[in-house]
Amino acid sequence: MKRVIALPGVAIYKGSAQKVDEKIFRDSRGYVPTIVGVAQISGRNIDFIPYKDTYRPVKGDYVIGVVVGYAPNGWFIDIGSYVKAFLPAADVLNKRFDPRKDELSRYLKIGDIVGLYVSEVRRLGNILVTMKDVKKAKDRRVGRLSDYYMIKVWSTKLPRIIGKKGSMVKLLKERLGGDIIIAQNGVILYKGPYEKFVILNKIITFITAKTFATGLTEYINGLINDMLGTEDRNQDVEGKEGS
Amino acid sequence: MSDNNDGEERVFVRPDGRKADEMRPFKIRAHILRNADGSAEIRLGGNWIIVAVYGPKEHFPKFEISQDRAILNCRYHMNPYSTSERKSPKPSRREIELSKVIRNALEQALILDDFPEMSIDVFIEVAQAEGSTRVASITAASVALADAGIPMRDMVVGCSAGKYNGHIILDVGEIEDKEGEADLPIAIMPNLRKVVLLQMDGKMTHEEFKEAFDLALKGAMQLYEEQLAALKKILESMSTLEEGVKSEEE
């Protein structure tokens, strides 16, 4: 496998490839990327890890968003995509919503964090989300999620945060404890002690800054050891001073 | 400048001591602002330009939206302290024109069809001006757009050439711009071999124009290498676990 830095307009592969990412187009010069990233060429396949790319919702995606506004018959949710998504009130109430008799803020207020599924993407400017738990996955909770700390990252960084077969997220859950929810739009929620959240935030900032590095999981393990170690030592010192 | 009476040809030296085909020192940095989606900075001689890119995002007002492509908004602005005499911060006729010219140049490289009903904002702030700001702005804006992750067919890079004291010169400075006979700013897409901006002020013969154009192309290619280096630098820093300690190969 060959790793190449991909820059817009600079051909990265000549010949005919079998599987190519949609961010790469082909012309007389060969395969040309349109955005900055790292291309992994293995045989005739070209995989592409973009440096930055805004989340594009796909039907069935699990997303976490923040309520940002009211419409007459539903809420506008910021899911970190190009436009705001719309959550119909009838979906939440499971019955017809009448704005003359009922108040939307009784159910969801501006600033609430909600777990949702994307139910329809008509075009980029029209995203519908639903609270109906269609997939019933254990680590994906729908509805209002309260008392969570929130971290937002570019959705292209998620594969590194999750790791190969979930190795990184497993490591984080084991070492830090608490409850970690990862949504496909790049939102990470954490419920647990604040000190642990600070460590998690530091680690995720580190991962997003070092997206293309190899051997990240092992390195992060060391990093957590250092951070937890210093924390433990501090507690020991405090304990001794107290006694 | 040799000023002898031996009948020898006078050596041409430019106001800042450069050779005719010499660029001013330049440096491009990408990703310099934390809050913008993409950003870049260029220093070209005494020019210092900062570019920020926001988007693609929902466009307002709604009646202006384009159904099949994104709208590119571009604002070229000279700060009041960018010139030797205070410049009024309100957009001048020149700034409005340059905003349009820069937008037209960048639009040709961007794949705007990917984002129907959206808009992309490019803010160009000239913090210090010393001639050839429009081409320097295009060069920096292109890096900022790449940093924002907006799909492009190719980078856009600009450079200027001109005529001063009867000589064709590369990278026109402030004095040469004011006192010279002509100036020719160009912007190109280097890999696609396309010209996206070509303006000329003053008078040049056909041969002089050809020479100036070739010289500007040569300068643009130098800036293009710097553009790529600036973008590579970000990716390289993301590929190493500790800055300068552990490289990818190790």
Chai-1 contact restraints between the chains, C-beta under 6 A:
chainA,res_idxA,chainB,res_idxB,connection_type,confidence,min_distance_angstrom,max_distance_angstrom,comment,restraint_id
A,I5,B,K232,contact,1.0,0.0,6.0,A-B,restraint_1
A,I5,B,L235,contact,1.0,0.0,6.0,A-B,restraint_2
A,L7,B,L228,contact,1.0,0.0,6.0,A-B,restraint_3
A,L7,B,L231,contact,1.0,0.0,6.0,A-B,restraint_4
A,P8,B,A146,contact,1.0,0.0,6.0,A-B,restraint_5
A,P8,B,M152,contact,1.0,0.0,6.0,A-B,restraint_6
A,P8,B,M155,contact,1.0,0.0,6.0,A-B,restraint_7
A,G9,B,D154,contact,1.0,0.0,6.0,A-B,restraint_8
A,G9,B,M155,contact,1.0,0.0,6.0,A-B,restraint_9
A,G9,B,N191,contact,1.0,0.0,6.0,A-B,restraint_10
A,T34,B,P151,contact,1.0,0.0,6.0,A-B,restraint_11
A,T34,B,M152,contact,1.0,0.0,6.0,A-B,restraint_12
A,I35,B,G149,contact,1.0,0.0,6.0,A-B,restraint_13
A,I35,B,P151,contact,1.0,0.0,6.0,A-B,restraint_14
A,V36,B,A146,contact,1.0,0.0,6.0,A-B,restraint_15
A,V36,B,L231,contact,1.0,0.0,6.0,A-B,restraint_16
A,K52,B,G149,contact,1.0,0.0,6.0,A-B,restraint_17
A,D53,B,G149,contact,1.0,0.0,6.0,A-B,restraint_18
A,Y82,B,P56,contact,1.0,0.0,6.0,A-B,restraint_19
A,Y82,B,M118,contact,1.0,0.0,6.0,A-B,restraint_20
A,V83,B,E58,contact,1.0,0.0,6.0,A-B,restraint_21
A,G125,B,E117,contact,1.0,0.0,6.0,A-B,restraint_22
A,K210,B,M238,contact,1.0,0.0,6.0,A-B,restraint_23
A,K210,B,L241,contact,1.0,0.0,6.0,A-B,restraint_24
A,T211,B,M238,contact,1.0,0.0,6.0,A-B,restraint_25
A,F212,B,M238,contact,1.0,0.0,6.0,A-B,restraint_26
A,F212,B,S239,contact,1.0,0.0,6.0,A-B,restraint_27
A,A213,B,S239,contact,1.0,0.0,6.0,A-B,restraint_28
A,A213,B,L241,contact,1.0,0.0,6.0,A-B,restraint_29
A,Y219,B,L241,contact,1.0,0.0,6.0,A-B,restraint_30
